[in-house]
Every structure is written in C-alpha cells, then in structure tokens.
C-alpha cells in the first residue's frame, strides 16, 4: 500500500449554488487536508479522506461568507469541519466512482463523486505526486442547511442543489 497526503498549495476544493435560479455563485474552502491510501496500482479499492475547515469558506464576498458561517447555514462555531471518508473507490471505464460518507452539520450522508485520474509526476525535489479532478452534487437540505429565503416576487434566492468540484494533488509519503 502507498500513502499520499493532499497538497493544499496545488489543490482546489470548490462549490456552486444557484442564486435566484438564474446564475451560479461559486465558493471554495481555503483550509483543508486529506489523505489517500492506494491499495492497487489502478487505484481501485483505495481509501480517501478529506477535511475542510468551515471558517475558511471564500465566495469573494465577505458579507456572504459571514452569513454562510452563521447559524443560518454552516454554524461554523458549532460545526467547524466538513468531513468525507470513502467507502468505495471503483474503476468505471477511464474514470472512477468514489462513494463515501460526507458529514456537514453533524449530518452524514452517502454521496457519489465522479473522479478522473490526471496522472503522476515527480517534482523538482523528487517527491512523487498524483492528481485527480472530480465532481459531485448534494442537496444542502439533506445536511441540515435549510435556510430558505424568497424575493417579494416569490423567486427562491438560494437553490437546494450544490455542485461540488475539486482538482487535487497528492504527495506520496
């Protein structure tokens, strides 16, 4: 088995949610960590774990970020971390289906991530690196993020579906 540690300096964990049902608002987490335990050469049966710090959420708007950290949404003071732990890492043609337990707000649900292996390389220091990118989708209300607001015209302000996207690099340890 080979073990890898997530390299946050060369990784991106982001999300998108519909605003007024006409456009997407994007955000990311700036503080996160993770590990990958490679079981087989083709990555099948590997184990991956991930943790993001809610305080690090960044949507490019300080007022929105403060609202997302509040009890209306993530309640960062009470639930400071978002966690993911894979339960299945299976090859699906040229890509992978990674199934795992996602915990937000102390609520855990199984999710499916579509993942692509981007390759392996060594850096200038001889460290072996591997890269993946992927996506998934969750319903925020399934995780206790139930804040709802409508405009005076009756339009929903925030959509329920959250698109998850990541582009990550791991270093062999």
N, C-alpha and C positions, 0 to 999 in steps of 0.2 A: 504494500500500500504506500502511496505517496501522499504527503500532506502539503497543502498550499494555504497561504494567508492572503486575504484580499488586500490589494494595494489601493487605498483611497485616493492617492495622488494621481492615479491613472484610471479612475473608475467614476461612473456617473450613475446615480440612482434617482429616477425622476418619475413624475406622475402628471396626468392631465385630467381635468374635470370640466364638464360643460358649464358655461356661465350664460344665463338667460336662454339656454338651449340653442344659441346661435354661434358660439365660439368656444374655444378651449382656453382655460387658464392652466399654465404649467407651473410646476414647482419641483424642488429637489431637496434632498437631505444632504447636508454638508459633512455631518459626522456619522460615520458608520464603520462597521468592521464585519469580517466574515472569514469563514474557513471552508475549504473543500478537501475532502478525503477521497482520493482517487483509488478506486478498487481495481478496475480493469483498464487496460490500455485504451479502450474505446469510450471510457468514462461511464459505461453502464454500471449501475449499482453504486455509483459514487454517492457520497453524502455531502450536503452543503448546508451551512448555517449562516445566518445573517442577523445583524442587529443594527438598527438606526436609532439615533437619539432625536426625539421629537423636537427638542429645543433648537435643533439645527435646521429646521424647515425654512426654506427660502423660496418665495414666489416672486421676488423682485419688488414687493410692496410691503413695507414694514407694518402698516396698519392691518393688512390682510394676514400677515404672518402672526401678529399678536392675537388676532381673532382665532386663527387656526390652533394656536397653543392654548387657548382658553377652554373653559369647561363646556362651551358650546360645541367644540369639536374634539380635539385630541386630549384635552385636560393634561397638558404636559407635566404639571406639578404632581399629579396623582399617578399618571401612567407615562413615565419618561422614555420608555423604549417601545419600539416596534420590532418584533422578532419573527424570523422564518426559519423553519427546520425541515429539510426534505424528508419525505417518506419513500419516495421512488424517483429514480433518475434513469430513464429508459430511452434507448436509441429509437428514433422514429424516422427512418429514411436517412436523410442527410442532417437531421436535426435531433432534438431531444424533447421529451415531455418530462418536465420536472414537477412532481406533485409534492406538496408539503403543507405543513401547518403554519399559517400566518396568524400572529397574535397582535391585535390592536385593541387598546382599551380593556385589556384582560379578557377579551373575547377571542377564541381560537376557532378558525375555520380552515378547511382544506381548500387549497387553490391549485390551479394548473398553470404552469409557466411554459411557454414555447421558447426554446433555447437553441441557439446556434453556436457551435464552437468556431472561433475565428482563427485558431492556430496557436502555435507555440514558437517561442523565440528565446534567445538569451540576450540579456542586456550587457552593457559595457563592463559590468563587474562580474560577469559570469553567472548571474542569477537566472535560473530557468523560469520563464513566465508563460502563462497560458491566458487566453482571452475568450470571453463569451459575451454575447448580447442576447437579449430576450425581451419578452413582453407577456403581459397577463392582464386580467381585468377582474375587479371585485366590485361588489355593491357596498358602499360605505355604511349603509344602514345595517348590514349583516354584522358589522363590527361595533355597533353602538354609537356610530357617528350620525345621529339622527336629526341634527339641526336642520330645520326647514324654514324657508322664507319665500314669499311670493311678492311680486310687484303689485301695485294698485290695479294693474290691468289683469292680474291673475296669472302672470307668467312665473314659472319656477325660476328662482335665482340660481340655485346650485343643483346640478344633476346628481343622480344617485350612483351612476357607474363611474368608476375611477380606472383609468388606463395606467398600468404600471409599465415602465420601460427601464432597462438597465443595460449598461455597457461596462463590463468589469474585467479587471486584470488581476490575476493571482500570481504570487511568487512562491516557488517551491521552498519549503522549509526543512 
